[in-house]
Amino acid sequence: PEELLICAGSQHALLTVLTSLCSPGDRIAAENLSYPLLRQLARRLRIQIVPIRTDAGGMSPEALDNACRGNTPGNRIRAVYLMPSCRNPTLTCMNLERRKPLVELCRRHDLLILEDDVFALAQKSSLSLPPLASLAPERTCFIAATSEVLGGGLRVAYLCPPQYHLEKLEQTISYTISMVPPLMAELASRWILDGTAWRVLEAKRNEAAIRN
């Protein structure tokens, strides 16, 4: 519990990370077709998004490396935003052979990893893959949420950052929303613990399969 922060949905979690750990003028790498709201949040915060070439496996390590090699002291890429398990809007899932070199590049170039994993549970195929946060816990802010996989009205997200960022992120949550409504957080916890969440998730997977 001491390693986990509760946010009011995944968008609030992402805003918390960008506000706390990035500054106006910072550059963030992202796949050239990525979560649309990231661009809007970045514009509001005066953060520049650097589009990185992708292929069928997701972000190209070579393209990220080339972008980072062009860094200058006052104009370096600060972080990378990734949805490795189920990317919005392409549904791409990175295999382990793609995740490992990306993590090593982030270490080499000292990049913060923003791992948005909110759709991972929607695809069974992604459950056997390790999150980037388990490969690089010292530099990854991991976001999971209930809204995308259970129901849009359940605005609860879970943010797991490196421990040395925890206090700063906690302060941002406190001055943006004070706290996530405790009744909503309690409901999400009960659904997870009593199995309701998994039953709803399985029903949604089955319905998605039928529609596809």
C-alpha positions in Angstrom: 0.0 0.0 0.0 2.8 2.4 0.7 4.0 2.1 -2.9 0.6 2.9 -4.4 -1.2 6.2 -5.1 -4.9 6.5 -5.9 -6.1 8.9 -8.6 -9.4 10.0 -10.0 -9.1 8.0 -13.2 -6.2 7.4 -15.6 -6.3 10.9 -17.1 -5.8 12.4 -13.6 -3.0 10.0 -13.0 -1.3 11.0 -16.2 -1.8 14.7 -15.4 -0.4 14.2 -12.0 2.8 12.7 -13.4 3.2 15.3 -16.1 2.6 18.2 -13.6 4.9 16.8 -10.9 7.8 15.4 -12.9 8.0 17.5 -16.1 8.5 21.2 -16.6 7.4 23.7 -19.3 9.7 23.2 -22.3 10.5 19.5 -21.6 10.3 17.1 -24.5 8.5 13.7 -24.2 8.8 10.9 -26.8 5.7 9.1 -27.8 4.7 6.7 -30.6 3.7 8.7 -33.7 0.1 7.3 -33.3 -0.7 7.5 -29.6 -3.3 8.4 -27.0 -4.9 11.7 -28.3 -5.3 13.2 -24.8 -1.6 13.2 -24.2 -1.1 15.8 -26.9 -3.8 18.0 -25.3 -2.4 17.7 -21.8 1.1 18.5 -23.1 -0.1 21.6 -24.9 -1.7 22.9 -21.7 1.5 22.2 -19.8 3.8 23.6 -22.5 5.4 20.2 -22.9 6.6 19.2 -26.4 5.7 15.7 -27.7 8.4 14.2 -30.0 6.8 11.6 -32.3 8.8 8.4 -32.7 8.4 6.0 -35.6 6.6 2.7 -34.9 6.1 -0.6 -36.7 3.8 -3.6 -36.1 5.6 -4.2 -32.8 5.2 -0.7 -31.4 7.9 2.0 -30.9 11.1 1.5 -32.8 14.1 1.3 -30.5 16.3 2.5 -33.3 14.1 5.6 -33.9 14.0 6.4 -30.1 17.8 6.1 -29.9 18.3 8.4 -32.9 15.9 11.0 -31.4 17.8 10.9 -28.1 21.2 11.2 -29.8 20.1 14.6 -31.0 19.7 15.8 -27.4 21.4 19.0 -26.4 21.8 20.1 -22.7 18.8 22.5 -22.9 16.8 20.5 -25.4 16.9 16.9 -24.3 14.1 14.3 -24.3 13.0 13.9 -20.7 10.6 11.0 -20.8 8.9 8.5 -23.0 5.2 7.7 -23.0 4.1 4.1 -23.8 1.1 1.9 -23.8 2.9 -1.4 -24.3 0.2 -4.0 -23.6 -2.7 -2.5 -25.6 -2.0 0.8 -27.4 -4.8 3.3 -28.0 -5.8 3.4 -30.9 -4.0 0.6 -32.7 -4.4 -2.2 -30.1 -0.7 -3.0 -30.7 0.9 -5.3 -28.0 4.7 -5.2 -27.5 6.4 -8.5 -27.1 9.2 -9.1 -24.7 11.8 -8.8 -27.4 10.6 -5.2 -28.0 10.2 -4.2 -24.3 13.7 -5.1 -23.2 15.7 -3.0 -25.7 13.4 0.0 -25.1 14.0 -0.3 -21.4 17.7 -0.4 -21.9 17.6 2.7 -24.1 15.7 4.5 -21.4 18.4 3.6 -18.9 21.2 4.7 -21.4 19.6 8.0 -22.1 18.2 8.5 -18.5 14.5 8.7 -19.6 11.5 8.5 -17.3 9.0 5.9 -18.5 5.3 6.8 -18.4 3.6 3.4 -18.7 -0.1 3.7 -19.4 -1.4 0.1 -19.0 -5.1 0.8 -18.6 -6.3 -1.6 -21.4 -3.9 -4.4 -20.6 -6.5 -6.6 -18.9 -8.8 -6.3 -21.9 -6.5 -8.7 -23.8 -5.6 -12.1 -22.4 -2.5 -12.3 -24.6 -0.9 -9.4 -22.7 -1.3 -10.9 -19.2 1.8 -13.1 -19.5 4.1 -10.1 -20.4 6.0 -8.2 -17.7 5.1 -4.5 -17.4 7.9 -2.1 -18.2 7.6 -1.2 -14.5 8.9 -4.6 -13.5 11.8 -4.4 -15.9 12.8 -0.9 -14.8 11.1 0.0 -11.5 13.6 2.7 -10.8 12.4 4.9 -13.6 8.8 3.9 -14.4 5.5 5.5 -13.4 2.9 2.7 -14.0 -0.8 3.6 -14.4 -3.7 1.1 -14.2 -7.4 2.0 -13.9 -10.8 0.6 -13.5 -12.8 2.9 -15.9 -11.4 1.4 -19.1 -11.9 -2.2 -18.3 -14.9 -2.2 -15.8 -17.0 0.8 -16.3 -16.6 4.5 -17.2 -18.4 5.7 -14.1 -15.8 4.0 -11.8 -13.2 6.8 -11.8 -10.4 5.1 -9.9 -6.8 4.7 -11.1 -3.7 3.2 -9.5 -0.3 5.0 -9.9 2.9 3.1 -9.0 5.9 5.4 -9.3 9.6 5.1 -8.3 9.7 5.6 -4.6 11.8 8.7 -4.7 9.0 10.4 -6.7 6.2 9.3 -4.4 6.1 12.3 -2.1 6.0 14.9 -4.9 3.2 13.0 -6.7 1.2 12.7 -3.5 1.4 16.4 -3.0 0.1 17.0 -6.5 -2.9 14.8 -5.9 -3.6 16.6 -2.7 -3.7 20.0 -4.2 -5.6 19.0 -7.4 -8.4 17.0 -5.9 -7.6 16.7 -2.2 -8.4 12.9 -2.4 -10.2 10.4 -4.6 -13.7 9.9 -3.2 -13.2 7.2 -0.5 -16.5 5.5 -1.3 -15.5 5.0 -4.9 -12.1 3.7 -4.0 -13.6 1.3 -1.5 -16.1 0.1 -4.2 -13.3 -0.6 -6.6 -11.4 -2.5 -3.9 -14.3 -4.6 -3.0 -15.1 -5.5 -6.6 -11.4 -6.6 -7.0 -11.3 -8.6 -3.8 -14.7 -10.4 -4.1 -14.3 -11.4 -7.8 -16.9 -9.0 -9.2 -14.2 -7.2 -11.2 -13.0 -10.4 -12.9 -16.5 -11.5 -13.8 -17.3 -8.1 -15.4 -14.0 -8.2 -17.2 -14.6 -11.7 -18.6 -18.1 -10.7 -19.8 -16.7 -7.7 -21.6 -14.0 -9.8 -23.3 -16.6 -12.3 -24.4 -18.8 -9.5 -25.8 -15.9 -7.9 -27.6 -15.1 -11.3 -29.2 -18.6 -11.7 -30.4 -18.7 -8.2 -31.9 -15.3 -8.7 -33.6 
